[in-house]
Amino acid sequence: MKKSFLLLLVTVFTGCVHMRSMSTTSIPAERSKPIEAEGYRFLFLMINFDHKYVNSMTRDLAQQCPNGRVEGVLTKQEDIMYFPLFAHAVRVTATGFCVNGDGSAQGNK
């Protein structure tokens, strides 16, 4: 009986993470100025009412590269399960490189 109860507790309180990754733009030759933005959303009962946490990431990347352009963007999405059926989260991370129009790193002249 105790083993069954312990097994049930371990199953209920075990979390896991699934990660997906996708490159969205080509990687530039000059990679000396990396930039990163992250969005996170906690979901109760897997209900997500908006995606504003993702929409702000593009603005954040652009603000880190005001006089250039962002290239070589790599996005990662992590689906985190804290407690099955109740507590979940989504974390999206975007990394890229800030380059000038001529392909050199922003800030290096």
Secondary structure as UniProt FT lines:
FT   HELIX           2..12
FT   STRAND          16..23
FT   STRAND          34..44
FT   TURN            45..46
FT   HELIX           52..63
FT   TURN            66..67
FT   STRAND          69..83
FT   TURN            84..86
FT   STRAND          87..99
FT   TURN            101..102
FT   TURN            106..107
//
